Amino acid sequence: MRHFYCMLGVGLLLAAPAGAQDLTNAGAALTVQAGATLYAGTGGLANQAGSTLTNQGTLRVDGPLANAGTFDLGAGTLEVRGDFANTGTLAPGSSPVSFAGAADQLLTPGGSTLYQLLLNKPTAGANTLRLAGDLTVSNALTLVSGLVNTKNGAALNTLRLPNGAVLSGEATGRYVLGALAITRNSVSGAAVDFGHGAVLDPTTNNLGTVVITRTAGLLTPDVSFGQNLNNAGLKGIDRIWTVAPATQPSAAVQLTLRWLPDNDNGLASFSQARVYQQLAAGQAWAPLGAPTNASTRSIGASPTTLSRFTVSNAANPLPVVLLDFAARAEGPATVRLAWATAQELHNAGFAVERSLDARAFFAIGTVAGAGTSTARHDYSWLDGRLPAGATLLYYRLRQTDASGDITYSPVRTVALTPQAAGFVMYPTRVASGQTATYLYTGPAEAGRLEILNVIGQVLGTVVLDGRTQGEVPLAGLATGAYFLRYTGPAGCFTTRCVVE
C-alpha cells in the first residue's frame, strides 16, 4: 500500500491519471484540483481521522473507500466501485457520487448527505447498492442501471429526498427497494407528482408539507405489501405508500398510485384492481372506491384521510378484518353469534347469513357497523328461529362498506340436537295482567294460535310467524282456566294455562 504523508495545508495535485494504487491519507490535507484525476486501485482509499481530503477534480476508487476524517466532495466527481464507509465528516458540495462496481456495494452514510447520487451498475436488476444507514440526497437520485436497497440485514433504513430533490430513471430492473421518503412543501392547489409512484392532488385542501414514504420490493407483509389478516394467502402489490401531511384534509383528495411489474407480487391481473387504505401499520385494510381496470399499473382513489395505501385485485381482497367470529348453540332452540373488530373504516354494517348446506346462504338479520373507528367493537346476534329438524347449520357475516362494497367472513358451523315438534307455554299459572311465553319447536313457517275456554269456545286467534318463542296474548282474560291450541305445518298442539 502506498501512503501519502503531507504537512497540513499542502495539496496533492495530479494532472493526469496516476497508476492503480492503494492510497492512505494519514493526517495530510490533500486536494484533487479541477482538471486533475486521482485513481485508487482495488486496495481502495482510506482518509484517516485527522486527515482532510478535498475533491475538485475526478476521484475514482476501485476498492473500498473509507473516510474517518474530513472529506469535502467539492465540485468534483467521485466514482466508487467498492464499499463506501463514512465515519467522519462528509461535506457533499455539489459533487455527483457514482456507484459503478461490478459486485454489490455497501454505503455506510454515517449520517451524511449526498448532493447527487448516480447508480450505474454493470448488470441491471442484479447488482445492488445497499444502505447501512439513513441517507439524504439533497439534489438528484439518478438510476441508470442496478438497484438501491435500503434494507441491510434486519435494519430497514430510509433514503430521503427533501423538497426540490428529484428521482429519475426508475424502471423494470432498476428502482429503490426498501423505504424511499420524498418531501414536497406547500402542497396546495395543483397536483404534485412525488416521483416514486404517487401523485397527490390536494383539490380544495391546503396540506402544507407532505412526506410520502414508499416501501417496496421487500416481500414482507405489512411492511412492503398489504395482507388480509384473516387469510394470509390474500395480498396486495409489493408497494405501500405512507402519506403524512402537515394538515389532514377537510375534503377528499385525489391520490394516484403507480407501480412496476417488479412489484406485482404474484398478482396476475389488475382488470379489477382497487386501492386499499390502512389507518396504521398492523391494522385492517379497507377498500376505497369501486373496482377499476388498472392494467396499466396506475389507479386512483379519493380518500378523506391520508395514511397508508396499497393496491390489490378482486382475487385478493384486504377487507375490514374480524378479530373473532363464533357461533354456538344456546339452549335447545337458539344460536348465539358473536364477533369483534379491531378497527373499522367506512363500515356500514353486517348481515348475518345462514345456510343448511354451506352453499346457499340467506340473510336472517342485520347489525349496524361503527363507521370509522380505531377502537375495538364487539357484536352479537341471537338466531331464535331455527329451521325445524336441522342438525347442522352454517353461518357467515356479510360486511358492507358505505360505498356498497361487500366482504364475507369465514363460515362457522353449529351442530344441533334434533327436537321433536311441539308447543309449550311457561309459566302455566299466570297472574292477571301478566304475560307468559310460548316455546315452539317445528318448521319456521306461519301458524295459528287460538285461545279457548274450558267448553271449547274460541276467544281469540293470533297468527304467528314460526319463530321459536314469543309472547302469549293473555291481556283482558278473566281469571280461570284456558286452553291454547297451536296449529301449524307440523300439526296441532294443545296446552293448558290458568289466569289467577
RODO-2510 file (C-alpha; in nm, 4 decimals, decimal comma):
residues 500
     n   res          X          Y          Z
     1     m     0,0000     0,0000     0,0000
     2     r     0,1261     0,3448    -0,0850
     3     h     0,0962     0,6101     0,1901
     4     f     0,0954     0,9877     0,1494
     5     y     0,2336     1,1815     0,4449
     6     c     0,1970     1,5562     0,3913
     7     m     0,2124     1,8647     0,6058
     8     l    -0,1310     2,0117     0,6871
     9     g    -0,2316     2,2558     0,4150
    10     v    -0,0143     2,1012     0,1467
    11     g    -0,2194     1,9846    -0,1549
    12     l    -0,1792     1,6864    -0,3845
    13     l    -0,2124     1,7767    -0,7497
    14     l    -0,2278     1,5126    -1,0233
    15     a    -0,2577     1,6468    -1,3776
    16     a    -0,3066     1,3036    -1,5345
    17     p    -0,4344     0,9683    -1,4085
    18     a    -0,1950     0,8007    -1,1721
    19     g    -0,1343     0,4288    -1,1862
    20     a    -0,3638     0,1992    -0,9914
    21     q    -0,2595     0,2373    -0,6278
    22     d    -0,3803     0,1793    -0,2737
    23     l    -0,3906     0,5156    -0,1004
    24     t    -0,3940     0,6190     0,2647
    25     n    -0,4094     0,9783     0,3829
    26     a    -0,2621     0,9748     0,7317
    27     g    -0,3016     1,3280     0,8663
    28     a    -0,2482     1,5318     0,5493
    29     a    -0,4637     1,7914     0,3760
    30     l    -0,4977     1,6653     0,0184
    31     t    -0,6740     1,8330    -0,2734
    32     v    -0,7566     1,6885    -0,6129
    33     q    -0,7707     2,0074    -0,8141
    34     a    -1,0061     2,0858    -1,1018
    35     g    -0,8903     1,9063    -1,4183
    36     a    -0,6866     1,6525    -1,2206
    37     t    -0,7662     1,2820    -1,1699
    38     l    -0,6807     1,0620    -0,8752
    39     y    -0,7207     0,6876    -0,9279
    40     a    -0,7058     0,4429    -0,6372
    41     g    -0,6945     0,0729    -0,7261
    42     t    -0,8686    -0,2303    -0,5811
    43     g    -0,6941    -0,1774    -0,2485
    44     g    -0,9034     0,1361    -0,2095
    45     l    -0,8557     0,4718    -0,0390
    46     a    -0,8547     0,5497     0,3325
    47     n    -0,8864     0,9053     0,4638
    48     q    -0,7907     0,8566     0,8259
    49     a    -0,9006     1,0515     1,1310
    50     g    -0,7342     1,3936     1,1423
    51     s    -0,6948     1,3962     0,7633
    52     t    -0,8639     1,6216     0,5071
    53     l    -0,9447     1,5244     0,1507
    54     t    -1,0971     1,7762    -0,0936
    55     n    -1,2079     1,6796    -0,4439
    56     q    -1,2421     1,9470    -0,7124
    57     g    -1,1418     1,7149    -0,9962
    58     t    -1,2052     1,3461    -1,0639
    59     l    -1,1630     1,0787    -0,7980
    60     r    -1,2084     0,7115    -0,8849
    61     v    -1,1770     0,4373    -0,6254
    62     d    -1,1949     0,0770    -0,7464
    63     g    -1,1724    -0,0727    -0,3980
    64     p    -1,3218     0,0269    -0,0624
    65     l    -1,3415     0,3953     0,0269
    66     a    -1,3230     0,4725     0,3988
    67     n    -1,3478     0,8208     0,5470
    68     a    -1,2782     0,8744     0,9150
    69     g    -1,1512     1,2310     0,8716
    70     t    -1,2935     1,5222     0,6734
    71     f    -1,3974     1,4547     0,3156
    72     d    -1,5098     1,7546     0,1084
    73     l    -1,6655     1,6327    -0,2172
    74     g    -1,6471     1,9891    -0,3513
    75     a    -1,7390     2,0355    -0,7168
    76     g    -1,5536     1,7301    -0,8374
    77     t    -1,6728     1,3861    -0,9483
    78     l    -1,6462     1,0769    -0,7310
    79     e    -1,6800     0,7240    -0,8716
    80     v    -1,6776     0,4354    -0,6241
    81     r    -1,6571     0,0699    -0,7282
    82     g    -1,6223    -0,0828    -0,3837
    83     d    -1,7885    -0,0199    -0,0487
    84     f    -1,8037     0,3351     0,0878
    85     a    -1,7913     0,3741     0,4666
    86     n    -1,8148     0,7185     0,6236
    87     t    -1,7497     0,7549     0,9949
    88     g    -1,6069     1,1057     0,9790
    89     t    -1,7282     1,4344     0,8329
    90     l    -1,8593     1,4341     0,4779
    91     a    -1,9303     1,7682     0,3035
    92     p    -2,1484     1,6995    -0,0035
    93     g    -2,0567     2,0105    -0,2032
    94     s    -2,2139     1,9916    -0,5495
    95     s    -2,0417     1,6694    -0,6480
    96     p    -2,2128     1,3723    -0,8112
    97     v    -2,1226     1,0428    -0,6438
    98     s    -2,1396     0,7458    -0,8776
    99     f    -2,1575     0,3810    -0,7685
   100     a    -2,0455     0,1591    -1,0521
   101     g    -1,8971    -0,1559    -0,9033
   102     a    -1,9408    -0,4910    -1,0771
   103     a    -2,0400    -0,6525    -0,7453
   104     d    -2,2906    -0,5487    -0,4807
   105     q    -2,1784    -0,2418    -0,2851
   106     l    -2,2449    -0,1195     0,0679
   107     l    -2,2796     0,2501     0,1516
   108     t    -2,2459     0,3440     0,5188
   109     p    -2,3544     0,7104     0,5225
   110     g    -2,2728     0,7816     0,8853
   111     g    -2,5486     1,0420     0,8983
   112     s    -2,4171     1,2278     0,5953
   113     t    -2,5922     1,3900     0,2999
   114     l    -2,5022     1,3496    -0,0675
   115     y    -2,5790     1,6162    -0,3247
   116     q    -2,6195     1,3796    -0,6187
   117     l    -2,6195     1,0007    -0,6239
   118     l    -2,5811     0,8157    -0,9527
   119     l    -2,6267     0,4388    -0,9749
   120     n    -2,4666     0,2860    -1,2833
   121     k    -2,4098    -0,0829    -1,2145
   122     p    -2,2858    -0,3171    -1,4890
   123     t    -2,5794    -0,5628    -1,4596
   124     a    -2,9316    -0,4230    -1,4345
   125     g    -3,1543    -0,5940    -1,1804
   126     a    -2,8655    -0,7966    -1,0408
   127     n    -2,6185    -0,5568    -0,8802
   128     t    -2,7310    -0,3645    -0,5744
   129     l    -2,6192    -0,0651    -0,3726
   130     r    -2,7220    -0,1374    -0,0146
   131     l    -2,7553     0,1290     0,2550
   132     a    -2,6215     0,0625     0,6047
   133     g    -2,7946     0,3689     0,7482
   134     d    -3,0331     0,6507     0,6629
   135     l    -2,9208     0,8672     0,3717
   136     t    -3,0363     1,2061     0,2412
   137     v    -2,9802     1,3025    -0,1236
   138     s    -3,0406     1,6759    -0,1464
   139     n    -3,0456     1,7317    -0,5239
   140     a    -3,0849     1,4278    -0,7509
   141     l    -3,1016     1,0493    -0,7353
   142     t    -3,0420     0,9066    -1,0819
   143     l    -3,0739     0,5381    -1,1650
   144     v    -2,9038     0,4243    -1,4853
   145     s    -2,8635     0,0576    -1,4018
   146     g    -2,8988    -0,1552    -1,0888
   147     l    -3,0954    -0,1434    -0,7657
   148     v    -3,0759     0,0528    -0,4420
   149     n    -3,1807    -0,1376    -0,1296
   150     t    -3,2323     0,0494     0,1964
   151     k    -3,2591    -0,2724     0,3996
   152     n    -2,9365    -0,4063     0,5455
   153     g    -2,9790    -0,7244     0,7443
   154     a    -3,2698    -0,6728     0,9844
   155     a    -3,2406    -0,2911     0,9709
   156     l    -3,4749    -0,1040     0,7379
   157     n    -3,3140     0,2307     0,6635
   158     t    -3,4671     0,5249     0,4767
   159     l    -3,3450     0,7049     0,1666
   160     r    -3,4747     1,0615     0,1842
   161     l    -3,5208     1,3184    -0,0903
   162     p    -3,6109     1,6576     0,0619
   163     n    -3,8137     1,9274    -0,1098
   164     g    -3,6610     2,0058    -0,4507
   165     a    -3,4668     1,6799    -0,4844
   166     v    -3,5717     1,4648    -0,7803
   167     l    -3,5724     1,0948    -0,8596
   168     s    -3,5202     0,9794    -1,2167
   169     g    -3,4632     0,6547    -1,4016
   170     e    -3,6812     0,4077    -1,2142
   171     a    -3,7868     0,1271    -1,4469
   172     t    -3,8070    -0,2502    -1,4582
   173     g    -3,4889    -0,3870    -1,3037
   174     r    -3,3809    -0,0548    -1,1539
   175     y    -3,5592     0,1094    -0,8661
   176     v    -3,5306     0,1724    -0,4927
   177     l    -3,6141    -0,1260    -0,2741
   178     g    -3,6996    -0,0542     0,0880
   179     a    -3,8070     0,2852     0,2211
   180     l    -3,7894     0,5908    -0,0052
   181     a    -3,9261     0,9112     0,1519
   182     i    -3,9881     1,2147    -0,0692
   183     t    -4,0928     1,5527     0,0735
   184     r    -4,2782     1,8321    -0,1009
   185     n    -4,3585     2,1673     0,0601
   186     s    -4,6734     2,3772     0,0235
   187     v    -4,8959     2,1097    -0,1298
   188     s    -5,1973     2,3192    -0,2249
   189     g    -5,3828     2,3930    -0,5451
   190     a    -5,2127     2,1881    -0,8182
   191     a    -5,1408     1,8149    -0,8226
   192     v    -4,7889     1,7140    -0,7143
   193     d    -4,6010     1,4184    -0,8640
   194     f    -4,3712     1,2912    -0,5902
   195     g    -4,1777     1,0835    -0,8423
   196     h    -4,1938     0,7415    -0,6762
   197     g    -4,5323     0,6286    -0,7983
   198     a    -4,7530     0,8691    -0,6022
   199     v    -4,9328     1,1740    -0,7403
   200     l    -5,1303     1,3781    -0,4870
   201     d    -5,3917     1,6313    -0,5919
   202     p    -5,4995     1,8265    -0,2800
   203     t    -5,8154     1,9552    -0,4587
   204     t    -5,9528     2,2234    -0,2222
   205     n    -5,7196     2,1416     0,0663
   206     n    -5,4007     2,3093     0,1860
   207     l    -5,1963     2,0147     0,3127
   208     g    -4,8743     2,2034     0,3831
   209     t    -4,5579     1,9916     0,3799
   210     v    -4,6273     1,6328     0,2775
   211     v    -4,3920     1,3375     0,3130
   212     i    -4,4766     1,0230     0,1167
   213     t    -4,2706     0,7177     0,2069
   214     r    -4,2848     0,4317    -0,0380
   215     t    -4,1754     0,0918     0,0911
   216     a    -4,1301    -0,1568    -0,1913
   217     g    -3,9648    -0,4753    -0,3078
   218     l    -3,9057    -0,6384     0,0317
   219     l    -4,1748    -0,9115     0,0052
   220     t    -4,2607    -0,8517     0,3728
   221     p    -4,6261    -0,8411     0,4879
   222     d    -4,7441    -0,5133     0,6426
   223     v    -4,4046    -0,3619     0,5599
   224     s    -4,3949    -0,3583     0,1811
   225     f    -4,7259    -0,5277     0,0960
   226     g    -5,0738    -0,5440     0,2441
   227     q    -5,2109    -0,8740     0,3662
   228     n    -5,5577    -0,9905     0,4643
   229     l    -5,5181    -1,0571     0,8365
   230     n    -5,7855    -1,3243     0,8153
   231     n    -5,6262    -1,5060     0,5204
   232     a    -5,2510    -1,4746     0,4691
   233     g    -5,2877    -1,6018     0,1120
   234     l    -5,4641    -1,2797     0,0092
   235     k    -5,2206    -0,9949    -0,0529
   236     g    -5,1562    -0,6745    -0,2440
   237     i    -4,8745    -0,5498    -0,4638
   238     d    -4,5286    -0,5211    -0,3095
   239     r    -4,5586    -0,1457    -0,2529
   240     i    -4,7057     0,0537     0,0347
   241     w    -4,7218     0,4341     0,0325
   242     t    -4,7440     0,6140     0,3670
   243     v    -4,8750     0,9694     0,3194
   244     a    -4,8025     1,2099     0,6073
   245     p    -4,9340     1,5652     0,5554
   246     a    -4,8728     1,8550     0,7896
   247     t    -5,2519     1,9046     0,7888
   248     q    -5,5081     1,6321     0,7241
   249     p    -5,7594     1,7205     0,4502
   250     s    -6,1067     1,8500     0,5335
   251     a    -6,2393     1,7235     0,1998
   252     a    -6,1492     1,4350    -0,0291
   253     v    -5,8174     1,4486    -0,2139
   254     q    -5,7197     1,2625    -0,5302
   255     l    -5,4392     1,0086    -0,4955
   256     t    -5,2936     0,8252    -0,7962
   257     l    -5,0643     0,5263    -0,7435
   258     r    -4,8338     0,3623    -0,9997
   259     w    -4,6025     0,0636    -0,9786
   260     l    -4,3623    -0,1515    -1,1799
   261     p    -4,4113    -0,5136    -1,2919
   262     d    -4,1305    -0,5941    -1,0443
   263     n    -4,3784    -0,5228    -0,7632
   264     d    -4,6786    -0,7222    -0,8908
   265     n    -4,6131    -0,9663    -0,6042
   266     g    -4,7570    -1,2605    -0,7968
   267     l    -5,0896    -1,0926    -0,8765
   268     a    -5,1841    -1,1977    -1,2272
   269     s    -5,4497    -0,9472    -1,3319
   270     f    -5,5366    -0,5896    -1,2495
   271     s    -5,8518    -0,5613    -1,4604
   272     q    -6,0457    -0,5289    -1,1330
   273     a    -5,8000    -0,3546    -0,9045
   274     r    -5,8672    -0,1387    -0,6022
   275     v    -5,6798     0,0978    -0,3759
   276     y    -5,6816    -0,0126    -0,0116
   277     q    -5,6244     0,2081     0,2918
   278     q    -5,4829     0,1214     0,6338
   279     l    -5,5100     0,3717     0,9188
   280     a    -5,1911     0,2419     1,0855
   281     a    -4,9485    -0,0471     1,0419
   282     g    -5,0825    -0,3736     1,1788
   283     q    -5,4477    -0,2754     1,1428
   284     a    -5,7020    -0,3890     0,8868
   285     w    -5,7162    -0,2712     0,5262
   286     a    -6,0340    -0,1271     0,3740
   287     p    -6,1112    -0,0718     0,0032
   288     l    -6,1508     0,2739    -0,1496
   289     g    -6,3896     0,3120    -0,4398
   290     a    -6,5154     0,0549    -0,6873
   291     p    -6,3005    -0,1994    -0,8769
   292     t    -6,1116    -0,0324    -1,1620
   293     n    -5,9203    -0,1559    -1,4643
   294     a    -5,5575    -0,0834    -1,3670
   295     s    -5,3897    -0,2996    -1,6307
   296     t    -5,1518    -0,0088    -1,6993
   297     r    -5,0461    -0,0345    -1,3310
   298     s    -5,1968     0,3018    -1,2461
   299     i    -5,5025     0,3568    -1,0281
   300     g    -5,6657     0,6446    -0,8420
   301     a    -5,8733     0,6907    -0,5278
   302     s    -6,0322     0,9751    -0,3319
   303     p    -5,9512     0,9340     0,0380
   304     t    -6,0664     1,1812     0,3020
   305     t    -5,7885     1,0797     0,5428
   306     l    -5,4242     1,0334     0,4453
   307     s    -5,2441     0,7319     0,5915
   308     r    -5,1154     0,4069     0,4324
   309     f    -5,2194     0,2894     0,0863
   310     t    -5,1606    -0,0089    -0,1389
   311     v    -5,3255    -0,1844    -0,4353
   312     s    -5,4782    -0,5286    -0,4777
   313     n    -5,7103    -0,7057    -0,7204
   314     a    -6,0527    -0,8691    -0,6958
   315     a    -5,8981    -1,2081    -0,6193
   316     n    -5,7037    -1,0717    -0,3218
   317     p    -5,9297    -0,8523    -0,1049
   318     l    -5,7818    -0,6819     0,2019
   319     p    -6,1028    -0,6007     0,3961
   320     v    -6,2118    -0,4959     0,7424
   321     v    -6,0876    -0,7936     0,9395
   322     l    -6,2552    -0,9686     1,2307
   323     l    -6,0637    -1,0327     1,5483
   324     d    -6,3041    -1,3147     1,6290
   325     f    -6,6263    -1,4700     1,4973
   326     a    -6,8034    -1,7523     1,6791
   327     a    -7,1417    -1,9269     1,6537
   328     r    -7,2648    -2,1538     1,9347
   329     a    -7,5895    -2,3270     2,0224
   330     e    -7,7553    -2,1577     2,3194
   331     g    -8,0278    -2,3746     2,4634
   332     p    -8,2381    -2,6153     2,2620
   333     a    -8,3687    -2,3707     2,0039
   334     t    -8,1324    -2,0736     1,9610
   335     v    -7,7832    -1,9981     1,8275
   336     r    -7,5721    -1,7082     1,9554
   337     l    -7,3324    -1,5386     1,7129
   338     a    -7,0587    -1,3103     1,8475
   339     w    -6,7800    -1,1232     1,6688
   340     a    -6,5368    -0,8365     1,7244
   341     t    -6,3415    -0,5913     1,5085
   342     a    -6,0105    -0,4223     1,5874
   343     q    -6,0884    -0,1175     1,3727
   344     e    -6,3341    -0,0199     1,1043
   345     l    -6,3186     0,2117     0,8063
   346     h    -6,6480     0,3235     0,6482
   347     n    -6,8235     0,0110     0,7792
   348     a    -7,1993     0,0414     0,7151
   349     g    -7,2824    -0,2836     0,8908
   350     f    -7,3124    -0,6613     0,8922
   351     a    -7,5758    -0,9005     0,7639
   352     v    -7,5980    -1,2359     0,9437
   353     e    -7,6437    -1,5152     0,6899
   354     r    -7,7450    -1,8788     0,7500
   355     s    -7,7335    -2,1902     0,5354
   356     l    -7,8421    -2,5544     0,5607
   357     d    -7,5821    -2,6810     0,3104
   358     a    -7,2911    -2,4260     0,3247
   359     r    -7,3717    -2,3243    -0,0327
   360     a    -7,6954    -2,1250    -0,0379
   361     f    -7,6894    -1,8527     0,2313
   362     f    -7,9817    -1,6316     0,3304
   363     a    -7,9804    -1,3168     0,5445
   364     i    -8,1609    -1,3567     0,8758
   365     g    -8,0718    -1,0264     1,0411
   366     t    -7,8589    -0,7103     1,0271
   367     v    -7,6345    -0,5286     1,2725
   368     a    -7,5135    -0,1693     1,2197
   369     g    -7,1382    -0,1112     1,1953
   370     a    -6,9320     0,1509     1,3769
   371     g    -6,8497     0,3502     1,0620
   372     t    -6,4865     0,4562     1,1017
   373     s    -6,3199     0,3711     1,4308
   374     t    -5,9820     0,2584     1,5599
   375     a    -6,1300     0,1085     1,8788
   376     r    -6,2391    -0,2494     1,9369
   377     h    -6,6090    -0,3191     1,8820
   378     d    -6,7987    -0,6299     1,9974
   379     y    -7,1171    -0,7502     1,8284
   380     s    -7,3717    -1,0277     1,8864
   381     w    -7,6859    -1,1707     1,7276
   382     l    -7,9313    -1,4318     1,8569
   383     d    -8,0877    -1,6622     1,5989
   384     g    -8,4141    -1,7638     1,7618
   385     r    -8,5884    -1,9052     1,4535
   386     l    -8,4012    -2,2239     1,3725
   387     p    -8,5253    -2,4404     1,0851
   388     a    -8,7241    -2,7413     1,2065
   389     g    -8,5354    -3,0672     1,2078
   390     a    -8,1976    -2,9092     1,1323
   391     t    -7,8996    -3,0842     1,2910
   392     l    -7,6257    -2,8716     1,1299
   393     l    -7,6340    -2,5004     1,0454
   394     y    -7,3774    -2,2750     0,8737
   395     y    -7,3350    -1,9058     0,9478
   396     r    -7,1323    -1,6217     0,7957
   397     l    -7,1205    -1,2412     0,8109
   398     r    -7,1605    -1,0162     0,5093
   399     q    -6,9841    -0,6868     0,5833
   400     t    -7,0828    -0,3869     0,3720
   401     d    -6,8876    -0,0613     0,3324
   402     a    -7,0548     0,2771     0,2996
   403     s    -6,9726     0,2599    -0,0725
   404     g    -7,1670    -0,0660    -0,1057
   405     d    -6,8616    -0,2920    -0,1265
   406     i    -6,9126    -0,6352     0,0304
   407     t    -6,6768    -0,8702     0,2163
   408     y    -6,7625    -1,2101     0,3656
   409     s    -6,6368    -1,3635     0,6890
   410     p    -6,5270    -1,7244     0,7303
   411     v    -6,8113    -1,9753     0,7708
   412     r    -6,8908    -2,1109     1,1173
   413     t    -7,0720    -2,4411     1,1794
   414     v    -7,3147    -2,5196     1,4631
   415     a    -7,4317    -2,8732     1,5452
   416     l    -7,7836    -2,9017     1,6910
   417     t    -7,9649    -3,1719     1,8865
   418     p    -8,2746    -3,2804     1,6912
   419     q    -8,6013    -3,1854     1,8632
   420     a    -8,9491    -3,3202     1,8138
   421     a    -9,2062    -3,0664     1,7031
   422     g    -9,4068    -2,9278     1,9939
   423     f    -9,5667    -2,6288     2,1640
   424     v    -9,5475    -2,5386     2,5344
   425     m    -9,6176    -2,2333     2,7499
   426     y    -9,4445    -2,1096     3,0648
   427     p    -9,5339    -2,0347     3,3301
   428     t    -9,8613    -2,2280     3,3165
   429     r   -10,0110    -2,0226     3,6017
   430     v   -10,0127    -1,6501     3,5301
   431     a   -10,1295    -1,3593     3,7452
   432     s   -10,3962    -1,1460     3,5826
   433     g   -10,2369    -0,8697     3,3784
   434     q    -9,9028    -1,0504     3,3497
   435     t    -9,7547    -1,2079     3,0340
   436     a    -9,6438    -1,5591     2,9504
   437     t    -9,4071    -1,7018     2,6875
   438     y    -9,4544    -1,9845     2,4409
   439     l    -9,1824    -2,2142     2,3020
   440     y    -9,2431    -2,3714     1,9636
   441     t    -9,0259    -2,6394     1,8017
   442     g    -9,1210    -2,7086     1,4440
   443     p    -9,0886    -2,5749     1,0911
   444     a    -9,0159    -2,1998     1,0765
   445     e    -9,3409    -2,1282     0,8978
   446     a    -9,6542    -1,9344     0,9884
   447     g    -9,9003    -2,0925     1,2327
   448     r   -10,2231    -2,0079     1,4171
   449     l   -10,2605    -1,9737     1,7941
   450     e   -10,6147    -1,9982     1,9360
   451     i   -10,7280    -1,9251     2,2939
   452     l   -11,0233    -2,1402     2,4070
   453     n   -11,2264    -2,1555     2,7253
   454     v   -11,2985    -2,4824     2,9041
   455     i   -11,6104    -2,5512     2,6930
   456     g   -11,4145    -2,5153     2,3661
   457     q   -11,5229    -2,1679     2,2612
   458     v   -11,2563    -1,9742     2,0679
   459     l   -11,1953    -1,6435     2,2463
   460     g   -10,9186    -1,5142     2,0220
   461     t   -10,6907    -1,6076     1,7308
   462     v   -10,3374    -1,4837     1,6614
   463     v   -10,1274    -1,5592     1,3513
   464     l    -9,7675    -1,6434     1,4453
   465     d    -9,4704    -1,6319     1,2086
   466     g    -9,2984    -1,9558     1,3042
   467     r    -9,0428    -1,8143     1,5436
   468     t    -8,9325    -2,0433     1,8268
   469     q    -9,0639    -1,8265     2,1078
   470     g    -9,2872    -1,5299     2,1712
   471     e    -9,5460    -1,3711     2,3997
   472     v    -9,8824    -1,5356     2,4715
   473     p   -10,1676    -1,2790     2,4336
   474     l   -10,3490    -1,3130     2,7690
   475     a   -10,4445    -0,9478     2,8200
   476     g   -10,8127    -0,8964     2,9014
   477     l   -10,8861    -1,2535     3,0046
   478     a   -11,0823    -1,3136     3,3221
   479     t   -10,9421    -1,5429     3,5872
   480     g   -10,9926    -1,9071     3,5129
   481     a   -10,8625    -2,1975     3,3069
   482     y   -10,7917    -2,1775     2,9333
   483     f   -10,6605    -2,3935     2,6518
   484     l   -10,4007    -2,2753     2,3947
   485     r   -10,4147    -2,4511     2,0591
   486     y   -10,1316    -2,4049     1,8074
   487     t   -10,1916    -2,5247     1,4516
   488     g    -9,9030    -2,5254     1,2034
   489     p    -9,7192    -2,7310     0,9400
   490     a    -9,6045    -2,9868     1,1994
   491     g    -9,9597    -3,0483     1,3296
   492     c   -10,1898    -2,9293     1,6071
   493     f   -10,0695    -2,8897     1,9685
   494     t   -10,2716    -2,8005     2,2759
   495     t   -10,1578    -2,6874     2,6191
   496     r   -10,3419    -2,5592     2,9301
   497     c   -10,2944    -2,2475     3,1443
   498     v   -10,4598    -2,0710     3,4372
   499     v   -10,5081    -1,6981     3,4787
   500     e   -10,5221    -1,6139     3,8515
***
